[in-house]
Amino acid sequence: MSDGKRACALDELPDVGAIQVIIDGDAYAIVRDEEGGIHALEDRCTHAEVALSEGEVEDCSIECWLHGSRFDLKTGAPLELPAVTPVRVYPVSVEGGEVFVDLTRDVGGERASAAAKEG
């Protein structure tokens, strides 16, 4: 059994795209990318405070529908202005057709630091 919180059933996700889920009163975007990867991030653009789950998913990123900020699904890093602050990204596991999210760790910052060290 997963240590994370249940977010949704895998079949609730679009083939490519995002849905909003509420866990413990907070909104999260659960996203399936073009390669079938599943991601979880805070469902709030750090620039405009609108739901990222309503944005378009492309190339392992999600675009805020309001002003066009784009965020990396693995690191949460902003890829396009006007956002300059990353969003939180959480570990995901899929078990028995259910998506679980570990809300105790923001892996976005960890992945960004590792990428910077490799680069």
Order of alpha helices (4+ residues) and beta strands (2+ residues): beta-beta-beta-beta-beta-beta-beta-beta-beta-beta-beta-alpha
